[in-house]
Structure formats: structure tokens, C-alpha cells
Amino acid sequence: MVTRVCISINNRCNLNCRYCHFHEKKAHIQACDMNVYQILDNIKSHIRKHGICSFKIGFVGNGEPLLDYDNLKEYILYIQDDLKSGTISAYTITNGLLVTEDNLRFFKTHGVSVGFSIDGIKSVHDALRCGSFDSVMSAIELSKKINGKYPPMNCTVGREVLDHAEETIVFFERFDSRITFSRMIGQYGITMEEFRQFIKKAAARLNVRTGGYDCTMYGGMCGAGINNLYYANGKIYICGNCIDIESPFSFNTPLDKVDFRVGPFDRHLCYKEGLRK
């Protein structure tokens, strides 16, 4: 049963990070509007029908969500009763460049978690993420000021991070925050084994997200075909790594009708990468 989805509310970004696998798939990133309110209505109906007590929505995806902050704000207000009751939890992830005190206070008021993408030490982050280290650190400090604690952070682990593994772990130790490490994929990617060895080392000293049936990119098991639905380009995909695989499901398909007919496979491995073998 589906209990979590990600909704890509735009296909635009104000950075051009070297390793972004969505940029490699530009032919598959389309300027196709989706009626997010209809998606949210389908989610609400699904929750009521199945008596789901906890459903997670990530307003994340192909672009920078805060480029469409006005729309994002309205989507959050649309589900505010469910957020208040705890039936729905929501989060977004930002590169930090458009963070303001006003939008952080809005997210806090409505219980929406805001994560920040930062790839560890300044030299690595700036090389990979367009010299944005100082800006994202200022936004992270602003979040701490407003929320009383450091926010969750997301770090993409590629060759550069592996080459500075100890420095990266020391960098994140100062925050006492939950860190999501994601495996770099695509042309600059690292192997699953390299990633898992790094995660093991980091988890001994940090609060590292791994999770259950979620995604191998984050150190968990692959949730493809279970609860890892991804909305983008007017379609529903089996996961965010599969937007270049044709989907038969429109964004307005009721969740009960979404079935990718995934057969048994080793969920310690990535579904997409398994298809390539």
C-alpha cells in the first residue's frame, strides 16, 4: 500500500550542479504542468479509504522547489488540516539560495520539514554545486535561529566526498542533525559497495538516515513498486531515478490503480540498475 510519494512541482533550478542526474536526462524532463491539487485530492481519498494514519509527501524533484514558493505555499495550505492532525507529514529540500526568514517561519508554522543540500566541506561543495557553500551555510544558520536546532541535511556522495571522507564526517559532526547521504549516480556515480562502506563509517558517528523500503540511493532498500511513487512530467513514475522509463500512469490516476507489476528482486539492489543487467 502506498504511504509516501514525492511530487516534483517544477523542472527548474537556479543551480547547474555538475553531477545532477536529472540534467543528464533533459530529454526526459518536460515542461508539463500537473494539477497538484488533484494529486493531493487523490492522496486524501487514498488515506481515507484505507484508514492510513501516516502518509508522507515530499515536495521535491527535478528542480528547486523554492523557485515556485508561492505555489508550494498554497499546496501546503491545501493540506493544512491533515498536517495539523498528523495524518500527513510533508517535507521539502532546498539548495538554500532562496531561503528567507518569512518562508522558514511559514514552514515551521505548518510543520513542514525543510532539508538543505550541502556536500560537506567548502572545497568539495563549491566544486560540485556552483560555489554556493557560503550561501547555503547562511541559510542553515538562519534555519537554526528560527527552529532552535540545525535542520536535516542532504549530502551527495561521489568520488570527491570519498576522497575526503574523514573531513566530511567531521564537518557534519558539528551540527548534531540528521544527515541523508545519497549515492551519486549517472556518469559521475560511485558503486553501491563504495557507498555502503562510506555509510557504515559515517553511521558510527552521525545520525544517518538509512530507512527500510525507501531507496538504495539513501542507504535503504529499494521501495520500487511498494511505496516510492514519484510525480513529474504529468506522469507517475516508479521512482525518481526512472523518469527515462515510460510510465503508463497519468498524474491523476487514483493511487489504487497504480501498479507497475514489479516482480521479486533483491531489494538491497536498485531496481533501475537491475533492469540494465
C-alpha positions as CSV (number, residue, x, y, z in Angstrom):
1,M,0.0,0.0,0.0
2,V,1.3,3.4,-0.9
3,T,2.1,5.6,2.1
4,R,4.6,8.0,0.6
5,V,5.2,10.0,-2.6
6,C,7.4,12.7,-4.0
7,I,5.9,15.4,-6.1
8,S,8.1,17.4,-8.4
9,I,6.4,20.7,-8.5
10,N,8.7,22.2,-11.2
11,N,11.5,21.3,-13.5
12,R,13.6,24.4,-12.9
13,C,16.7,25.0,-10.9
14,N,18.8,28.1,-10.1
15,L,22.0,26.0,-9.9
16,N,23.6,23.7,-12.5
17,C,25.3,21.2,-10.3
18,R,27.8,19.1,-12.3
19,Y,26.6,15.7,-11.2
20,C,22.8,16.2,-11.3
21,H,21.4,13.1,-13.0
22,F,18.3,15.0,-14.0
23,H,20.4,17.2,-16.2
24,E,21.7,14.0,-18.0
25,K,18.0,13.2,-18.7
26,K,17.0,16.6,-20.1
27,A,15.1,14.8,-22.9
28,H,13.0,13.2,-20.2
29,I,12.4,16.4,-18.1
30,Q,9.4,18.1,-19.7
31,A,7.7,21.4,-19.0
32,C,4.4,19.6,-18.4
33,D,2.1,21.1,-15.8
34,M,0.4,18.8,-13.3
35,N,-2.7,19.7,-11.3
36,V,-1.1,19.2,-7.9
37,Y,-4.4,19.9,-6.1
38,Q,-5.8,16.8,-7.9
39,I,-2.8,14.8,-6.8
40,L,-3.4,15.9,-3.2
41,D,-7.1,15.1,-3.6
42,N,-6.2,11.6,-4.7
43,I,-3.8,11.2,-1.8
44,K,-6.5,12.3,0.6
45,S,-9.0,9.9,-0.8
46,H,-6.5,7.1,-0.6
47,I,-5.8,7.9,3.1
48,R,-9.5,7.9,4.0
49,K,-10.3,4.7,2.0
50,H,-7.5,2.7,3.7
51,G,-7.5,4.4,7.1
52,I,-3.9,5.3,6.8
53,C,-2.6,7.1,9.9
54,S,0.7,8.4,8.5
55,F,1.3,9.4,4.9
56,K,4.5,11.3,3.8
57,I,4.7,13.8,1.0
58,G,7.9,15.2,-0.3
59,F,7.6,18.3,-2.4
60,V,10.9,17.7,-4.1
61,G,12.1,16.5,-7.5
62,N,13.6,17.7,-10.7
63,G,14.1,21.4,-9.6
64,E,14.5,23.8,-6.8
65,P,11.1,24.0,-5.0
66,L,11.5,27.5,-3.7
67,L,11.6,28.8,-7.3
68,D,7.8,28.2,-7.1
69,Y,7.4,29.1,-3.4
70,D,4.0,30.8,-3.9
71,N,2.6,27.6,-5.4
72,L,4.2,25.4,-2.8
73,K,2.8,27.6,-0.1
74,E,-0.7,27.1,-1.5
75,Y,-0.3,23.3,-1.7
76,I,0.7,23.2,2.0
77,L,-2.3,25.3,3.0
78,Y,-4.5,22.9,1.0
79,I,-3.4,20.0,3.2
80,Q,-3.0,22.0,6.4
81,D,-5.8,20.1,8.3
82,D,-4.1,16.8,7.6
83,L,-0.7,18.3,8.6
84,K,-2.1,19.5,11.8
85,S,-3.7,16.2,12.7
86,G,-0.5,14.3,11.7
87,T,-2.2,12.2,9.1
88,I,0.1,13.8,6.5
89,S,3.7,14.8,7.1
90,A,5.5,16.9,4.5
91,Y,9.0,18.0,3.7
92,T,10.9,19.8,1.0
93,I,14.6,20.0,0.2
94,T,16.3,23.2,-0.9
95,N,19.7,24.4,-2.1
96,G,19.3,27.3,0.3
97,L,19.7,30.1,-2.2
98,L,16.1,31.3,-1.9
99,V,15.6,30.7,1.8
100,T,14.2,33.7,3.8
101,E,13.1,34.2,7.3
102,D,9.5,34.5,6.1
103,N,9.4,31.2,4.2
104,L,11.2,29.4,7.0
105,R,8.6,30.7,9.5
106,F,5.8,29.6,7.3
107,F,7.2,26.1,7.0
108,K,7.7,26.0,10.8
109,T,4.1,27.2,11.5
110,H,2.7,24.3,9.3
111,G,5.1,21.6,10.5
112,V,6.8,21.2,7.2
113,S,10.4,19.9,7.4
114,V,13.0,21.8,5.3
115,G,16.2,19.9,4.4
116,F,19.3,21.5,2.9
117,S,21.5,20.1,0.2
118,I,25.2,20.6,1.2
119,D,28.0,18.4,0.1
120,G,30.3,18.6,3.1
121,I,33.4,20.7,3.2
122,K,33.6,24.0,1.3
123,S,36.1,23.0,-1.3
124,V,34.1,19.9,-2.3
125,H,30.7,21.6,-2.2
126,D,31.8,24.6,-4.2
127,A,33.4,22.4,-6.9
128,L,30.2,20.4,-7.3
129,R,27.5,22.9,-6.5
130,C,28.4,26.1,-8.3
131,G,30.3,27.9,-5.5
132,S,27.2,28.1,-3.3
133,F,28.7,26.9,0.1
134,D,28.6,30.3,1.8
135,S,25.0,31.0,0.8
136,V,23.7,27.6,1.9
137,M,25.6,27.8,5.2
138,S,24.0,31.2,5.9
139,A,20.6,29.7,5.2
140,I,21.3,26.7,7.5
141,E,22.3,29.1,10.3
142,L,19.1,31.1,9.7
143,S,17.1,27.9,10.0
144,K,18.8,27.1,13.3
145,K,17.9,30.6,14.6
146,I,14.3,30.1,13.7
147,N,13.8,26.5,14.7
148,G,16.2,26.3,17.6
149,K,18.2,23.4,16.1
150,Y,20.0,22.6,12.9
151,P,17.9,21.3,10.0
152,P,18.3,17.9,8.3
153,M,20.9,18.0,5.6
154,N,21.5,16.0,2.4
155,C,24.9,15.2,1.0
156,T,25.5,13.6,-2.3
157,V,28.4,11.1,-2.1
158,G,30.6,10.9,-5.1
159,R,34.3,10.5,-5.7
160,E,35.2,13.8,-4.2
161,V,33.4,13.1,-0.9
162,L,35.0,9.6,-0.8
163,D,38.4,11.2,-1.2
164,H,37.6,13.5,1.8
165,A,35.6,11.0,3.8
166,E,37.0,11.9,7.2
167,E,36.8,15.6,6.7
168,T,33.2,15.2,5.5
169,I,32.2,13.3,8.6
170,V,33.9,15.8,10.9
171,F,32.1,18.6,9.1
172,F,28.7,17.1,9.8
173,E,29.5,16.2,13.4
174,R,29.2,19.8,14.5
175,F,25.5,20.0,13.6
176,D,24.0,17.1,15.7
177,S,21.4,16.8,12.9
178,R,20.0,14.0,10.8
179,I,22.1,13.6,7.6
180,T,20.9,11.9,4.5
181,F,23.8,10.7,2.3
182,S,22.8,9.9,-1.2
183,R,24.8,7.9,-3.7
184,M,25.9,9.8,-6.7
185,I,24.6,8.1,-9.8
186,G,24.9,8.7,-13.6
187,Q,28.2,9.4,-15.3
188,Y,29.9,10.6,-12.2
189,G,28.5,7.9,-10.0
190,I,30.1,5.5,-7.5
191,T,29.5,1.9,-6.8
192,M,27.0,0.6,-4.3
193,E,29.8,-1.1,-2.4
194,E,31.8,2.1,-2.2
195,F,28.7,4.0,-1.0
196,R,27.8,1.4,1.7
197,Q,31.3,1.4,3.1
198,F,31.1,5.2,3.5
199,I,27.7,4.9,5.1
200,K,29.0,2.4,7.6
201,K,31.8,4.6,8.6
202,A,29.6,7.7,8.8
203,A,26.8,6.0,10.8
204,A,29.2,5.2,13.5
205,R,29.5,8.9,14.4
206,L,26.5,10.6,12.8
207,N,22.7,10.4,12.8
208,V,22.5,8.9,9.3
209,R,19.2,8.2,7.6
210,T,19.1,4.7,6.1
211,G,15.5,3.6,6.4
212,G,13.7,0.5,5.3
213,Y,11.9,0.1,1.9
214,D,12.8,3.5,0.6
215,C,15.7,3.9,-1.8
216,T,19.2,2.3,-2.1
217,M,20.4,5.8,-3.1
218,Y,19.9,6.7,0.6
219,G,21.3,3.6,2.1
220,G,17.9,1.8,2.5
221,M,16.3,-1.0,0.5
222,C,14.7,-0.3,-2.9
223,G,11.0,0.5,-2.5
224,A,10.2,0.4,-6.2
225,G,6.6,-0.8,-6.7
226,I,5.8,-0.6,-3.0
227,N,5.8,3.0,-1.7
228,N,8.2,5.0,-3.8
229,L,5.9,6.8,-6.2
230,Y,7.2,9.9,-8.0
231,Y,5.1,12.5,-9.7
232,A,6.8,14.5,-12.6
233,N,6.2,15.5,-16.2
234,G,2.5,14.8,-15.9
235,K,3.1,11.2,-15.0
236,I,3.6,8.9,-12.1
237,Y,6.9,7.0,-12.1
238,I,8.1,4.1,-10.1
239,C,10.8,6.3,-8.6
240,G,12.8,9.5,-9.3
241,N,15.6,7.5,-10.9
242,C,13.2,6.1,-13.5
243,I,11.9,9.2,-15.3
244,D,13.5,7.9,-18.5
245,I,11.4,4.7,-18.4
246,E,8.0,5.3,-20.0
247,S,5.1,5.3,-17.4
248,P,1.6,4.3,-18.3
249,F,0.1,6.3,-15.4
250,S,-1.0,9.9,-15.7
251,F,-0.6,12.2,-12.6
252,N,-4.4,12.0,-12.0
253,T,-4.5,8.2,-11.8
254,P,-6.0,7.1,-8.4
255,L,-3.3,5.5,-6.3
256,D,-5.2,2.2,-6.1
257,K,-4.9,1.9,-9.9
258,V,-1.1,2.4,-9.9
259,D,0.5,-0.9,-10.3
260,F,3.9,-1.3,-12.0
261,R,3.7,-5.1,-11.6
262,V,7.2,-5.4,-10.2
263,G,8.2,-9.0,-9.7
264,P,10.5,-10.3,-7.0
265,F,14.1,-9.0,-7.0
266,D,16.9,-8.3,-4.5
267,R,15.7,-5.1,-2.8
268,H,19.2,-4.5,-1.5
269,L,19.9,-3.5,-5.1
270,C,18.5,-0.7,-7.2
271,Y,15.5,-1.7,-9.4
272,K,16.6,0.5,-12.2
273,E,20.2,-0.8,-12.2
274,G,18.9,-4.3,-12.1
275,L,17.0,-3.7,-15.4
276,R,20.2,-2.8,-17.1
277,K,21.8,-6.1,-16.4
